[in-house]
Amino acid sequence: MSDPVSDQPSAGHQPRWRQFDEQWYLLRYPEVRDWMHEEGHQDLHAFYLETGQRYGHSPNRYFDEIWYREAYPEVRRDLIQEKWRSGFEHYCAEGYHQHSPHWLFDESSYLRRYPELTRRFLDEQGFVNGYDHYLEVGEARYYRGHQFFDDELCRRLALRFPDYFDSGIGLFASWLSLPSSIADAGRVSWYFDPVWYLDRYPEVRREIAEGRYSSALHHYLTNDTARRFDPQEMFSEEYYATAHPDVVACIDLGSFRNGYEHFLRFGAHEGRVPKEGIDLLAHMNRPQVRNDVRNHVYDSAFAHLVAARIGEVQRAALVETPEIDENQSRQLFEREAEALLPAFARHPLDFTVSGVPEVSVIVVVYNRLALTMQALSSLRANYAGAIQLIVVDSGSHDQTQRLGELVHGARILRFRYNIGYLEGCNAALAEVQAPFVLYLNNDLRLYPCSIAHSLERLRFDDGIAAVGAKLIRTNMRLQEAGSIIWRDGSTYGYRREDSPNLPEANFVRDVDYVSAAFLMIRSSVLRRLGGYDLRYRPAYYEDTDLCVRILKMGFRIVYDPNVVVEHLEYGSSGSTGSQTLMHANLRIFARAHQDFLRHQQPAHIRNAVQARERRSDRKHILFVEDRLPLRRLGSGYVRSNDVVREMASLGYQVTVFPMLPRDQSELELFGDFPETVELIADQHLSTFPDFIQARAGYYDLVWVGRTHNMERLLPIMNEASRYLPTGGAVLDTEVISTPRTLERIKVLDLPKPALDFDEMLRRELECAHYCQQIVAVTEHDASLVRRAGYENVSVLGHEMRIRPTGASFQSRRDILFLGALHDEGAPNHDSLEWFVGEVLPFLDELLPEDVRFTIAGFIHPSVDVSVFARHPRVDIVGAVHDLAPLFNRHRVFVAPTRFAGGLPFKVQEAAAFGVPMVVTSLLSSQVGWQDEVELLSASAEDAEGFASSVARLYQDSALWTRLRDGALKAVERDCAPARFRQDLSAILQTCIA
């Protein structure tokens, strides 16, 4: 979300849309001159007020009288009843608050797109409404007033016809006054093609010539038969209606003007097909397209596709980025190394150590000085701690002989002949002084913090003997993300050739072995093993053998994706010779470790998932949710995230699978989950059958979050039961929705359902028969599960640590609401409608006008919050990463929920941060806290009473302190992390034998 524009209009500012434009008026209505002469009028404005507006004249280019009357039937009705003389009079008097004044500006969409433009901000800056803001400063700052007007495209048109555009009034105003021949000469939106449109519908040209419409776009957006016309070549109304019959009923009901409106609002984001032969979903899945949409270069993948199809520069996004040629990337890697040599000649590296080093690094080199110096430079820059550097010069005959001049403090062991990698490492082992040894190739570069991460891993657990890295080749493809030893002794670098950012390559796990290109080992273990086995000299399979011997000692070998290394594969020797050595040493290895190998997976790529981690008693859980449960999403996702975290901390290997496709960046994903958790970011419900088949026998338990997900999965799980755990699944209901549904019907006075409570409850939980265990979030919900006929139910509430914010009562101000808004009409959205619409007016009489109401939390793009932003007390801040400062500055928290189920997380969260609250009686009963002890409770049917409670808490410091202390104790009692972990552990132990 961008910062609001701070430019303010001048004193005495009058919106452009309110002004009468005499020059424009005469150009638009040339017949007025004769009309005035015949009727004896002298004043043009007076003529408009007395006569012109009654005949449907517009006063300026910014307001379209005829369109306004047609767009708002209530205005047309009032005109017939002579309540107003014109639509413009209505707009100036009251319509400007919510109505759009012109077919090419959408007031509600503008405020919805830029939620920072609250009523308070507009008032403080002196703007009457969103349209006023757009015309004065918004357009100049690239704000968009309508989906069908893109200032960048209009700017291109202005370059073609500079004489028709006035920089003083802006592109938008200039375009509104263009003759149709210019306005229709090029696009001003990716969503409409005027040239194609007029060629396709020649009758529209005649209507424009007759003066009924000012342009092709005017016709398309205002004609009476919207479903007859396609806006451009890449959308077909007829095909869209046929391919998506669910849309037709919505259009018939008047929810959408035509199929294209539905497509732009929803279908384009869902990947629906706009026209036969156009695969929008495939285009959406291209990485460059996702990045461009995410970065607002285009506002949808469809706009991106249109731009690419018509030959824009961005068309390159249609073409997959070619793979980097590895031969070229290898050459570049070596040339970069050579480019560093002059700097080392002037500024040698310093590895001087005083005292005991933290890590001893062993590097064996044979010629290739530039590569060696690049690797050592990377090592020194990577870790500032004490490094004992041991370099084995295995008979080099190039400038490596001068290594001592370029590297100070290193222990250099020189040999007159090439003794090979194994013997060189073993010779260096005798010199080791540190508790940890790092075997490091000289043909690599370390990515930031690799040494620190490795040391931290080893220091964390004495059972870990070795740590390996994520190796990336010079072409930016994986060499390995941990390695597998197959039953025949051959090896496989897991996910070789894949992207380094692939989620499956980015979680910590125990593995068979890791490459010695970067291998950090405990010195004590290494000495007990005597280093490398010389049977494998000169090289290859020595690291595999070493790792197997470590495993046989009972130690762990860990793959850590936080340790990242770029590796010039085969940089130390030619690949042809390497392959020959590998085959010879494979036979030696297979004979030496038959006892180990017979327990390994057979050599087949389909066994890679099972083989990618060491066999152990560790159990595997497949965790299914609507989407990957990021904490910022709220609405139950925080609890799901806590469940995943605790599962991982209890020692389970967790895979998280999302039901719905979502575009989420690496920064969002990897920072929000434990490092041992595997995230499946690129799959969803439609791919679940293939996913579970490919992982047959891998999981010990399937944990399904939310009942509706269990309903959708049940047919698949029934059919694929042979691939799933024999014990069945766990259904984590998150909420029993039947009471919430009935409460919503009551609150909103909706038609009563045909089914009674018990039948609704039975149907809601019908899918639970498949499950071994059912989880409810409260004891009340658990009783409902039993009422539906299931006794296998457990309770798992919320996990919460108290962290009270420190600001005093006096230093705090304002009222806070925190909750995710995923859908309009959902509990949080409804609660805000009630609070802003009914409670805040009473607070106007009880609290000073400078007391603000802050709305914070995730807001889905489909949710319109502009209705809240119009209130002068409201500030909308959206999702907040760090909640502590937000809670620290607010005095009172409100939860005005009128219908909901489960356990109100937001109430417990506010209490944990030490902010006293006013909640509805519904939430008070759900959380089980007492009125006047842990919170203030008020009826959701009494807006005045709720407002009175808010004002009382806001003004009474003694009450505020008492409730704060009581709520903090309640959170400690009800949400203790130890209790949460104990309850979860008991559930899992019941389900997994």
Stockholm file with secondary structure:
# STOCKHOLM 1.0

chainA/1-993         MSDPVSDQPSAGHQPRWRQFDEQWYLLRYPEVRDWMHEEGHQDLHAFYLETGQRYGHSPNRYFDEIWYREAYPEVRRDLIQEKWRSGFEHYCAEGYHQHSPHWLFDESSYLRRYPELTRRFLDEQGFVNGYDHYLEVGEARYYRGHQFFDDELCRRLALRFPDYFDSGIGLFASWLSLPSSIADAGRVSWYFDPVWYLDRYPEVRREIAEGRYSSALHHYLTNDTARRFDPQEMFSEEYYATAHPDVVACIDLGSFRNGYEHFLRFGAHEGRVPKEGIDLLAHMNRPQVRNDVRNHVYDSAFAHLVAARIGEVQRAALVETPEIDENQSRQLFEREAEALLPAFARHPLDFTVSGVPEVSVIVVVYNRLALTMQALSSLRANYAGAIQLIVVDSGSHDQTQRLGELVHGARILRFRYNIGYLEGCNAALAEVQAPFVLYLNNDLRLYPCSIAHSLERLRFDDGIAAVGAKLIRTNMRLQEAGSIIWRDGSTYGYRREDSPNLPEANFVRDVDYVSAAFLMIRSSVLRRLGGYDLRYRPAYYEDTDLCVRILKMGFRIVYDPNVVVEHLEYGSSGSTGSQTLMHANLRIFARAHQDFLRHQQPAHIRNAVQARERRSDRKHILFVEDRLPLRRLGSGYVRSNDVVREMASLGYQVTVFPMLPRDQSELELFGDFPETVELIADQHLSTFPDFIQARAGYYDLVWVGRTHNMERLLPIMNEASRYLPTGGAVLDTEVISTPRTLERIKVLDLPKPALDFDEMLRRELECAHYCQQIVAVTEHDASLVRRAGYENVSVLGHEMRIRPTGASFQSRRDILFLGALHDEGAPNHDSLEWFVGEVLPFLDELLPEDVRFTIAGFIHPSVDVSVFARHPRVDIVGAVHDLAPLFNRHRVFVAPTRFAGGLPFKVQEAAAFGVPMVVTSLLSSQVGWQDEVELLSASAEDAEGFASSVARLYQDSALWTRLRDGALKAVERDCAPARFRQDLSAILQTCIA
#=GR chainA/1-993 SS CCCCCCCCCCTTCCCGGGSCCHHHHHHHCTTHHHHHHHHTCCCHHHHHHHTGGGGTCCSSTTCCHHHHHHHCHHHHHHHHTTSCSCHHHHHHHTGGGTCCSBTTBCHHHHHHHCTTCCHHHHHHHTCSSHHHHIIIIIGGGTCCSBTTBCHHHHHHHHHHCGGGCCTTTHHHHHHHTCCHHHHTSSCSSTTCCHHHHHHHCHHHHHHHHTTSCSSHHHHHHHCSCGGGCCSSTTCCHHHHHHHCHHHHHHHHTTSSSSHHHHIIIIIHHHTCCSSTTCCHHHHHTSHHHHHHHHTTSSSSHHHHHHHHHTTCGGGGGGSCCCCCCHHHHHHHHHHHHHHTHHHHHHSCEECCCCSSCSEEEEEEECSCHHHHHHHHHHHHHHCCSCEEEEEEEESCCSGGGGHHHHEESCEEEEESSCCCHHHHHHHHHTTCCSSEEEEECSSEEECTTHHHHHHHHHHHCTTEEEEEEEEEETTSCEEEESEEECTTSCEEETTTTSCTTCGGGSSCEECSBCCTTEEEEEHHHHHHHTSSCGGGCSSSSHHHHHHHHHHHTTCEEEEEEEEEEEECTTCSSCHHHHHHHHHHHHHHHHHHTHHHHTTSCCSCGGGHHHHTSCCCSCCEEEEEESSCCCGGGCTTHHHHHHHHHHHHHTTCEEEEEESSCCCCCHHHHHTSSCTTCEECCSCCGGGHHHHHHHTTTTCSEEEEESHHHHHHHHHHHHHTGGGSCTTCEEEECSCCHHHHHHHHHHHTTCCCCSSCHHHHHHHHTGGGGGCSEEEESSHHHHHHHHHTTCCCEEECCCCCCCCCCCCCTTTCCSEEEECCBCSTTSHHHHHHHHIIIIIHHHHHHHSCTTCCEEEESCBCTTSCCHHHHTSTTEEEEECCSCHHHHHHHCSEEEECCSSCCSCCHHHHHHHHTTCCEEEEHHHHHHHTCCBTTTBEEECTTCHHHHHHHHHHHHHCHHHHHHHHHHHHHHHHHHCCHHHHHHHHHHHHHHHCC
#=GC SS_cons         CCCCCCCCCCTTCCCGGGSCCHHHHHHHCTTHHHHHHHHTCCCHHHHHHHTGGGGTCCSSTTCCHHHHHHHCHHHHHHHHTTSCSCHHHHHHHTGGGTCCSBTTBCHHHHHHHCTTCCHHHHHHHTCSSHHHHIIIIIGGGTCCSBTTBCHHHHHHHHHHCGGGCCTTTHHHHHHHTCCHHHHTSSCSSTTCCHHHHHHHCHHHHHHHHTTSCSSHHHHHHHCSCGGGCCSSTTCCHHHHHHHCHHHHHHHHTTSSSSHHHHIIIIIHHHTCCSSTTCCHHHHHTSHHHHHHHHTTSSSSHHHHHHHHHTTCGGGGGGSCCCCCCHHHHHHHHHHHHHHTHHHHHHSCEECCCCSSCSEEEEEEECSCHHHHHHHHHHHHHHCCSCEEEEEEEESCCSGGGGHHHHEESCEEEEESSCCCHHHHHHHHHTTCCSSEEEEECSSEEECTTHHHHHHHHHHHCTTEEEEEEEEEETTSCEEEESEEECTTSCEEETTTTSCTTCGGGSSCEECSBCCTTEEEEEHHHHHHHTSSCGGGCSSSSHHHHHHHHHHHTTCEEEEEEEEEEEECTTCSSCHHHHHHHHHHHHHHHHHHTHHHHTTSCCSCGGGHHHHTSCCCSCCEEEEEESSCCCGGGCTTHHHHHHHHHHHHHTTCEEEEEESSCCCCCHHHHHTSSCTTCEECCSCCGGGHHHHHHHTTTTCSEEEEESHHHHHHHHHHHHHTGGGSCTTCEEEECSCCHHHHHHHHHHHTTCCCCSSCHHHHHHHHTGGGGGCSEEEESSHHHHHHHHHTTCCCEEECCCCCCCCCCCCCTTTCCSEEEECCBCSTTSHHHHHHHHIIIIIHHHHHHHSCTTCCEEEESCBCTTSCCHHHHTSTTEEEEECCSCHHHHHHHCSEEEECCSSCCSCCHHHHHHHHTTCCEEEEHHHHHHHTCCBTTTBEEECTTCHHHHHHHHHHHHHCHHHHHHHHHHHHHHHHHHCCHHHHHHHHHHHHHHHCC
//
